[in-house]
Amino acid sequence: MSAFNKIRSTKGKYTAIKNSCPHQGAPLCEGRVEGMTVVKKNRELEYIRDGEILRCPWHGWEFDLLNGNSIFNPLKCRTKAYKVTIEKDPVETYPVTIENEYIFVHI
């Protein structure tokens, strides 16, 4: 796993997010992947989205693994989400580094 991104399968779909909580920079790869509990109209609790919510290991902030949005304030707080593709044929790979949000490919 990259030091910069967390990649995992979420219900058969691979997702990748930046490995840094926007709150204080915690390594999200150390967080727990769970679902969340919501209150239904009849005041009953329901556990939903199992395997789609990542909880920050330091302060418990929750992020949607499908898009990087925070659960508590999705319009203002998020972590970067990346597009992931699966290649069936062998592909050539190169080492990369990331500096200040730039990705450098070393050929």
PyMOL commands that set and color helices and strands:
alter all, ss='L'
color gray80, all
select helices_A, chain A and resi 28-30
alter helices_A, ss='H'
color red, helices_A
select strands_A, chain A and resi 5-10+13-18+32-39+45-55+62-64+81-82+96-99+102-105
alter strands_A, ss='S'
color yellow, strands_A
deselect
rebuild
show_as cartoon
